[in-house]
Amino acid sequence: MKKATILMIILSVVLVFAGCSKKSDDSSASSTPKPSTAASTDASKAPDTAASGSKIINLGKDVELASMDSAIATDGLSFEAIAATIEGLYTIDEKGVPQLAMAEKADVSADGKTYTFTIRDAKWSNGTPVTAKDFEFAWKRLVNPETASEYSFIMGVAGVKNADDIVAGKKGIDELGVKATDDKTLVVELDRPVAFFNSLMAFPSFYPINEAFYKEKGAQYALTADALLANGPFKMKTWDVGGTTFFLEKNPDYYDAANIKVDGLNYQVIKDTQQAVLAYEKGDLDYVQLSGEQITKYQKSPEYHSIMAGYLWYLSPNQKVKGLENVNLRKALSLAYDKQAIVDEILKDGSIVADFAVPTLLAAGPDGKDYRETASKYPTTDKAKALEYWNKAKSELGIDKIKLELLFEDTESATLVAQFLQSEIESTLPGVTFELKSQPKKNRVELMQQGNFQVGLTRWGPDYADPMTYLDMWITGSPNNYGFWSNKDYDGLIASASKGDLASKPEERWAALKKAEDIVMDQAVIFPVYQKGNAVLIKPNVTGMEFHSVGVNIFYKHAEKK
């Protein structure tokens, strides 16, 4: 890859971000909330509620907080913030092992299909007790079709009895296999044993909701700091709903509050990574994510950390768009760009090339080996082959050229990658034109969920440690099947491996999952780009932040600031 081309893309994006920052500073009369920058935001100044000398961890993020509703949230930052304020039956320790949290005891039937949880003595931040009924209410709300949760499917993944039929509108929500037999006892019935059930219980979709508080707030629930309750280590104190700042303070009502070592988490959304790093250098931030040339600059610093994440970044082609239903066009696009140059020259953060639909370091199979070790190897960048597929597609479609729009979110790294993809694909496939469309992340996700896009640069992070967390996205009708691809054989494989004959046959199930991935890659359902690595700076006096590649990415319960 020509480094000059990459350098020109990087420079153009830096200039765009610098221009945006200046305009934001000069447009104080605008009613739209301005992005935080080092020039306009002193991140070290926590909200007035924090006492002088408080131990506040200042966190730099590059996307807005989208939702604090555990049934509605779909993105990593939302899950991170929710998990800091609410605990479920289980939490995850520093090694990624589920540990009891709101449940102080769990009894499992001999057949692995009935769980009886005893709820510990714990309070919500308004002083009311956490009860088994809070879990029953939250779980039924999640699967209620009226909630329209993008994550309603996960109750079926957990194997909870009747969940799939309820989501499909075939049964009523009261038939869900969850029942609070009294304030302290929660009984959960599964339709099959699920090996990763405990791990799923630490995921935000399964967190409790106080029914009385929810009904009191009505349509305003979880939309502001005042419309939230916490039973976890922290609680929401302030939230600029425009998205640029929010502050979580220590929750004195948390059952384990004595072991929470910091007084709060002060989040600053700074999309311009140069400004974010300047804020870090000034001491205004304790944690910041790096990208591009910044990584080279700081790699030898003792404050630098490289963390492999589970996120798979990929292009999703909308097959309802004329031309993209053609498999040869999709294959041409999928092979036309230099992935190695993206991870080596643009990202430089420890990300790796993704020639797969299921990432590495996700889950071990029945043989104890990482899934990727024994799964198929798939074609990587091959520009000559891409051109062959493009010529076949032109003949089949009766066209000489095609114009497509690439939707991506407005972070610096996504912008750099999108511009590079545009350059690569247009130069590799003469006649293909990509127009770029940048949107804030929340808007980008909404457009893709609605099908209002042509090709989207998106990502998926694993909710639990099993390949199914990726593979069930592409079944017919899945809310995460943005490309509207449909294949009966694939649907049958996934159904059998998730709740059918293969669900209780580990070796055969594992083989079926590999076959399912083969179909996704052979049909170019998605165009993988990279598996994310996170290059971050953390101040040496901040310890105990726990990073995970599965589920919630960061936990702060054991964080300290000295």
C-alpha positions in Angstrom: 0.0 0.0 0.0 1.2 3.5 -0.9 1.9 5.2 2.4 1.5 8.6 0.7 -2.1 7.9 0.0 -2.7 6.9 3.7 -0.9 10.0 4.9 -3.1 12.2 2.7 -6.2 10.6 4.1 -5.0 11.1 7.7 -4.0 14.7 7.1 -7.4 15.5 5.5 -9.3 14.0 8.5 -7.1 15.9 11.0 -7.8 19.1 9.2 -11.6 18.3 9.1 -11.6 17.6 12.9 -9.5 20.7 13.6 -11.9 22.8 11.6 -14.9 21.3 13.4 -13.3 22.1 16.8 -12.7 25.7 15.9 -16.2 26.2 14.6 -17.6 24.7 17.8 -15.5 27.2 19.9 -16.7 30.1 17.8 -20.4 29.2 17.7 -21.3 29.8 21.3 -24.7 31.2 20.3 -25.8 27.8 18.8 -28.4 25.9 20.8 -26.8 22.6 19.8 -24.5 21.2 22.6 -20.9 21.6 21.5 -18.4 18.7 21.4 -16.0 18.8 24.3 -12.5 19.9 23.5 -9.4 20.5 25.6 -9.8 24.2 24.8 -13.4 24.4 26.0 -13.6 21.7 28.6 -11.6 21.3 31.9 -12.3 17.6 32.4 -10.6 17.7 35.8 -13.4 19.8 37.2 -16.0 17.2 38.3 -19.5 18.4 39.0 -20.2 20.6 42.0 -21.6 17.6 43.8 -18.0 16.3 44.2 -16.2 17.4 47.3 -12.9 19.1 47.1 -10.1 16.6 46.9 -12.4 13.8 45.9 -11.0 10.8 44.1 -12.6 11.2 40.7 -11.5 9.2 37.6 -11.8 11.4 34.5 -12.5 9.3 31.5 -12.2 10.4 27.8 -14.6 8.8 25.4 -15.1 9.4 21.6 -18.9 8.6 21.4 -22.0 9.9 23.1 -23.9 8.0 25.8 -26.8 6.7 23.8 -29.0 5.1 26.5 -29.2 4.2 30.2 -32.2 1.9 29.7 -31.0 -1.7 30.1 -33.8 -2.9 27.7 -33.0 -0.4 25.0 -29.2 0.0 25.1 -27.3 -1.6 22.3 -23.8 -0.1 22.4 -20.6 -0.6 24.4 -20.5 2.8 26.2 -24.2 2.5 27.3 -23.5 -1.1 28.6 -20.4 0.2 30.4 -22.3 3.0 32.2 -25.3 0.9 33.0 -23.0 -1.8 34.5 -21.4 0.8 36.7 -24.7 1.8 38.2 -26.7 -1.5 38.2 -25.8 -5.0 39.1 -27.6 -8.2 38.0 -27.7 -11.6 39.5 -24.0 -12.0 38.6 -21.1 -9.8 37.9 -17.8 -10.6 36.2 -14.4 -10.7 38.0 -11.1 -9.5 36.7 -10.5 -12.9 35.0 -13.8 -12.8 33.2 -15.4 -15.4 35.6 -19.0 -14.8 36.7 -19.5 -14.2 40.4 -22.6 -13.8 42.4 -23.8 -10.2 42.8 -27.5 -9.4 43.6 -27.9 -13.1 44.0 -26.3 -14.4 47.2 -27.1 -18.0 46.4 -27.9 -20.0 43.2 -29.3 -23.5 43.2 -29.5 -25.5 39.9 -31.6 -28.5 39.2 -30.0 -31.8 38.2 -31.1 -31.4 34.6 -29.6 -27.8 34.4 -33.0 -26.3 33.5 -34.2 -24.7 36.7 -32.3 -22.0 38.6 -33.4 -20.8 42.0 -31.8 -17.6 43.1 -31.8 -16.1 46.6 -31.6 -12.3 46.4 -29.2 -10.6 48.8 -30.1 -7.7 51.1 -29.5 -4.7 48.9 -31.1 -1.3 48.2 -31.9 0.9 45.3 -30.5 4.4 45.5 -34.0 5.7 46.6 -33.8 3.4 49.7 -36.2 0.7 48.5 -35.1 -2.9 48.7 -33.9 -4.9 45.6 -36.3 -7.8 45.2 -36.8 -10.8 43.0 -39.8 -9.0 41.5 -37.5 -6.4 40.1 -35.9 -9.1 38.0 -39.2 -10.6 36.9 -40.5 -7.2 35.9 -37.4 -6.3 33.9 -37.1 -9.6 32.1 -40.8 -9.5 31.1 -40.4 -5.9 29.9 -37.4 -6.9 27.8 -39.4 -9.6 25.9 -42.6 -7.6 25.6 -43.1 -6.8 21.9 -44.4 -3.4 23.0 -40.9 -2.5 24.3 -39.4 -3.1 20.9 -36.1 -4.0 22.4 -33.3 -4.8 20.0 -32.0 -7.2 22.6 -35.2 -9.1 23.3 -33.6 -12.1 21.4 -31.0 -12.5 24.2 -33.7 -14.0 26.5 -34.1 -16.8 24.1 -30.3 -17.2 23.8 -30.3 -17.7 27.6 -32.8 -20.5 27.1 -35.5 -18.9 29.3 -38.7 -20.8 28.7 -41.1 -19.4 26.1 -38.9 -16.4 25.5 -38.8 -16.7 21.7 -42.5 -17.3 21.4 -43.3 -14.3 23.5 -40.9 -12.1 21.4 -42.7 -13.4 18.3 -46.1 -12.5 19.8 -47.2 -16.1 20.0 -47.5 -16.2 23.8 -48.2 -13.7 26.5 -45.4 -12.2 28.7 -46.7 -13.9 31.8 -45.7 -17.2 30.3 -42.0 -16.3 30.5 -40.0 -18.8 32.6 -39.3 -16.4 35.4 -41.2 -16.0 38.6 -40.6 -14.2 41.9 -42.1 -16.6 44.4 -41.4 -14.0 47.1 -39.3 -10.9 47.6 -36.1 -13.0 48.0 -36.7 -15.9 45.7 -36.4 -15.9 41.9 -37.1 -19.1 39.9 -35.9 -19.3 36.3 -37.0 -22.1 34.0 -35.0 -22.9 30.9 -36.2 -24.9 27.9 -32.7 -26.4 27.7 -29.4 -26.3 29.6 -27.2 -23.3 28.6 -23.5 -23.7 29.4 -22.9 -19.9 29.4 -26.1 -19.0 31.4 -24.2 -17.5 34.4 -22.1 -15.4 32.1 -25.2 -14.0 30.4 -26.7 -13.0 33.8 -23.9 -10.4 34.1 -25.0 -8.7 30.9 -27.1 -5.5 31.3 -30.1 -6.9 29.4 -30.8 -9.1 32.4 -30.4 -6.4 35.1 -33.3 -5.6 37.4 -35.7 -2.6 37.2 -37.7 -1.2 40.1 -41.3 -1.4 38.8 -42.7 1.3 41.0 -40.0 3.8 40.0 -40.4 2.8 36.3 -44.1 3.4 36.4 -43.7 6.7 38.3 -41.3 8.1 35.6 -43.4 6.7 32.7 -42.1 7.7 29.3 -39.3 9.7 30.9 -37.7 6.6 32.5 -33.9 6.5 32.0 -33.8 9.7 29.9 -32.3 11.9 32.5 -30.2 11.5 35.7 -33.3 12.1 37.8 -35.2 9.3 36.0 -32.7 6.6 37.0 -32.1 4.4 40.0 -29.0 2.5 40.9 -28.2 -0.6 42.9 -24.6 -0.8 41.9 -21.3 0.8 42.8 -22.2 4.2 41.3 -25.2 6.3 40.5 -25.9 8.9 37.8 -25.6 12.4 39.2 -25.5 14.6 36.2 -26.0 13.8 32.5 -25.8 16.3 29.6 -28.3 14.5 27.5 -26.8 16.2 24.5 -24.1 13.6 25.0 -20.9 15.5 25.9 -20.6 14.8 29.7 -22.0 12.7 32.4 -21.0 12.0 36.0 -21.4 8.9 38.1 -20.9 9.3 41.8 -20.3 6.7 44.4 -23.5 5.1 45.5 -23.7 5.0 49.4 -26.6 2.6 49.2 -24.7 -0.1 47.4 -24.4 -3.2 49.5 -20.6 -3.3 49.1 -20.0 0.5 49.2 -17.3 0.1 51.8 -15.1 -1.5 49.2 -15.6 1.2 46.5 -12.4 3.2 46.5 -13.2 6.1 44.2 -15.8 8.9 44.6 -16.9 9.1 41.1 -16.4 8.6 37.3 -16.4 11.8 35.2 -17.0 11.1 31.6 -16.0 13.5 28.8 -16.9 12.9 25.2 -14.1 14.3 23.1 -14.3 13.0 19.5 -11.1 14.7 18.4 -8.4 12.4 19.7 -5.7 15.1 19.5 -7.7 17.3 21.8 -8.4 14.3 24.1 -4.7 13.5 24.3 -3.9 17.2 25.1 -6.5 17.0 27.9 -4.8 13.9 29.2 -1.3 15.5 29.1 -2.7 18.5 31.0 -4.0 16.2 33.7 -7.6 16.8 32.8 -8.1 13.1 31.9 -7.0 9.9 33.6 -7.9 7.6 30.7 -7.9 8.2 27.0 -8.0 6.1 23.9 -5.3 6.6 21.2 -5.4 6.3 17.4 -3.1 6.7 14.5 0.2 8.5 14.9 -0.5 9.1 18.6 0.1 5.4 19.2 3.6 5.5 17.8 4.4 8.5 20.0 3.3 6.9 23.2 4.0 3.2 22.7 7.1 3.2 24.9 5.4 5.1 27.7 4.7 3.2 31.0 1.2 4.7 30.8 0.5 3.0 27.4 -1.6 -0.2 27.4 -2.7 -2.3 24.4 -5.8 -4.3 25.0 -7.3 -6.8 22.5 -11.1 -6.3 22.4 -13.7 -8.6 21.0 -15.2 -6.0 18.6 -15.4 -7.1 15.0 -15.6 -4.1 12.6 -17.1 -4.9 9.2 -19.0 -3.5 6.2 -22.6 -4.6 6.0 -24.2 -4.4 2.5 -27.9 -3.8 2.4 -29.1 -6.5 0.0 -32.4 -4.6 -0.6 -30.2 -2.1 -2.5 -30.2 -2.8 -6.3 -26.9 -4.5 -7.2 -26.0 -5.7 -3.7 -28.2 -8.7 -4.0 -25.5 -10.0 -6.4 -23.1 -12.3 -4.6 -20.2 -11.6 -7.1 -20.5 -7.8 -6.5 -20.4 -8.5 -2.7 -17.4 -10.8 -3.1 -15.6 -8.2 -5.2 -16.1 -5.5 -2.6 -15.1 -7.8 0.2 -11.6 -8.5 -1.3 -10.9 -5.1 -2.7 -9.2 -3.3 0.2 -5.9 -3.7 2.0 -6.8 -4.7 5.6 -3.2 -5.0 6.7 -2.6 -1.4 5.8 -5.7 -0.4 7.8 -4.3 -2.1 11.0 -0.7 -1.2 10.4 -0.8 2.3 8.9 -4.1 3.8 10.1 -5.1 2.2 13.4 -1.8 1.1 14.9 -3.6 0.2 18.1 -3.1 -3.6 18.2 -6.1 -4.3 16.0 -5.7 -7.3 13.7 -6.8 -8.2 10.2 -10.3 -9.8 10.2 -10.7 -12.5 7.6 -13.5 -14.1 9.6 -17.0 -13.5 11.0 -16.2 -14.9 14.5 -13.2 -13.2 16.2 -10.3 -14.7 18.0 -10.1 -14.9 21.8 -13.9 -15.3 22.1 -14.5 -18.9 23.2 -12.9 -22.3 23.5 -14.5 -25.3 22.0 -15.1 -28.8 23.4 -11.4 -29.5 22.6 -10.2 -26.7 24.7 -8.9 -24.7 21.7 -9.9 -21.2 20.7 -12.6 -21.3 18.1 -10.4 -19.6 15.5 -7.6 -22.2 15.8 -9.8 -25.0 14.3 -12.2 -23.0 12.2 -11.8 -22.4 8.5 -9.4 -20.0 6.9 -11.0 -17.5 4.5 -9.7 -15.4 1.6 -8.0 -12.1 2.6 -7.3 -9.1 0.4 -7.0 -10.1 -3.2 -7.4 -7.2 -5.6 -7.0 -9.3 -8.8 -9.7 -11.8 -7.6 -11.9 -8.8 -6.6 -11.6 -7.5 -10.2 -12.6 -10.9 -11.6 -15.7 -10.9 -9.4 -16.6 -7.3 -10.4 -16.4 -8.3 -14.1 -18.7 -11.2 -13.4 -21.1 -8.9 -11.5 -21.2 -6.4 -14.3 -22.1 -9.1 -16.8 -24.8 -10.5 -14.5 -26.3 -7.1 -13.6 -26.0 -5.6 -17.0 -24.1 -2.6 -15.8 -20.7 -0.9 -16.3 -20.7 1.2 -13.1 -22.4 1.5 -9.8 -22.6 4.2 -7.2 -22.9 3.3 -3.5 -23.1 5.3 -0.3 -20.9 4.3 2.7 -22.4 5.2 6.0 -20.0 5.5 9.0 -19.9 7.2 12.4 -18.1 10.5 12.9 -15.2 9.4 15.1 -11.8 10.1 13.9 -10.8 6.4 13.4 -14.0 5.5 11.6 -13.6 8.5 9.3 -10.0 7.5 8.5 -11.0 3.9 7.8 -14.0 4.9 5.7 -11.9 7.3 3.5 -9.3 4.6 3.0 -11.9 2.0 2.1 -13.4 4.5 -0.4 -9.9 5.1 -2.0 -9.1 1.3 -2.1 -12.4 0.1 -3.6 -12.6 2.8 -6.2 -9.1 2.2 -7.4 -9.4 -1.6 -7.4 -12.8 -1.8 -9.0 -13.1 0.8 -11.9 -16.7 1.9 -12.2 -17.5 1.5 -8.5 -18.0 4.9 -6.8 -18.4 5.2 -3.0 -19.9 8.3 -1.6 -19.2 8.9 2.1 -21.9 9.7 4.7 -20.8 10.6 8.2 -23.2 10.5 11.1 -23.0 10.5 15.0 -22.9 6.9 16.2 -26.5 7.0 17.5 -27.8 8.2 14.1 -25.7 5.7 12.2 -27.1 2.8 14.3 -30.6 4.0 13.8 -30.3 4.4 10.1 -28.9 0.9 9.8 -31.6 -0.6 12.0 -34.2 1.1 9.8 -32.5 -0.2 6.6 -31.9 3.4 5.5 -28.4 2.8 4.2 -26.6 1.1 1.3 -23.3 -0.1 2.8 -22.5 0.6 6.5 -19.3 0.4 8.5 -20.4 -1.1 11.8 -19.2 -3.3 14.6 -20.4 -6.0 16.9 -19.0 -6.8 20.4 -19.7 -10.2 21.9 -22.3 -10.4 24.6 -21.3 -13.8 25.8 -18.4 -16.3 25.3 -19.8 -18.3 22.4 -19.6 -18.0 18.6 -23.4 -17.8 18.6 -23.2 -14.2 19.8 -22.1 -13.4 16.3 -23.6 -16.1 14.1 -27.2 -15.6 15.2 -27.1 -12.0 14.0 -27.6 -13.2 10.4 -30.7 -15.4 10.7 -33.7 -14.3 8.8 -35.5 -11.5 10.6 -32.8 -10.8 13.2 -32.9 -7.1 14.3 -29.1 -7.1 13.8 -29.2 -8.6 10.3 -28.8 -5.1 8.9 -28.2 -6.4 5.3 -31.6 -8.4 5.2 -29.8 -11.5 4.0 -31.8 -14.7 4.3 -30.8 -18.4 3.9 -33.0 -21.3 5.0 -30.0 -23.7 5.4 -28.3 -21.2 7.6 -31.4 -20.6 9.7 -31.7 -24.3 10.2 -28.1 -24.7 11.3 -28.4 -21.9 13.8 -31.8 -23.2 15.2 -30.4 -26.7 15.6 -27.2 -25.4 17.3 -29.0 -23.0 19.6 -32.1 -24.9 20.7 -32.5 -28.0 18.6 -30.9 -31.4 18.3 -27.3 -30.2 18.4 -27.7 -27.9 21.5 -26.8 -30.8 23.8 -24.1 -32.3 21.6 -21.0 -30.1 22.1 -18.8 -31.5 19.4 -21.5 -31.7 16.7 -22.7 -28.2 17.7 -19.2 -26.8 17.4 -18.9 -28.3 13.9 -22.3 -26.8 12.9 -21.2 -23.3 14.0 -18.1 -23.6 11.8 -20.3 -24.6 8.9 -22.6 -21.6 9.6 -19.6 -19.3 9.5 -18.5 -20.9 6.2 -21.9 -19.9 4.7 -21.6 -16.3 5.9 -18.2 -15.9 4.4 -18.9 -17.7 1.2 -22.0 -15.6 0.6 -20.2 -12.3 1.6 -23.0 -11.5 4.0 -20.5 -9.1 5.6 -17.1 -7.7 4.6 -14.9 -8.1 7.7 -12.3 -5.4 8.2 -10.5 -5.7 11.5 -10.8 -7.0 15.1 -10.3 -4.1 17.4 -7.4 -3.5 19.6 -7.5 -0.6 22.1 -4.5 1.5 22.6 -5.0 3.5 25.8 -3.2 5.8 28.2 -4.0 5.4 31.9 -2.5 7.6 34.6 -0.1 5.6 36.9 -2.1 6.6 40.0 -5.3 4.9 38.5 -5.5 1.2 39.0 -8.1 -1.5 39.1 -10.0 -0.8 35.9 -11.0 -4.2 34.5 -11.0 -4.7 30.8 -12.9 -7.5 29.1 -13.3 -8.7 25.5 -16.8 -10.2 26.1 -19.9 -8.5 27.4 -19.3 -5.3 29.3 -15.9 -4.0 28.3 -14.9 -2.1 31.4 -15.8 -2.6 35.1 -14.9 0.0 37.7 -15.9 -1.6 40.9 -12.3 -2.2 42.0 -10.8 1.0 40.5 -8.6 3.2 42.6 -7.1 6.6 42.3 -4.2 7.4 44.6 
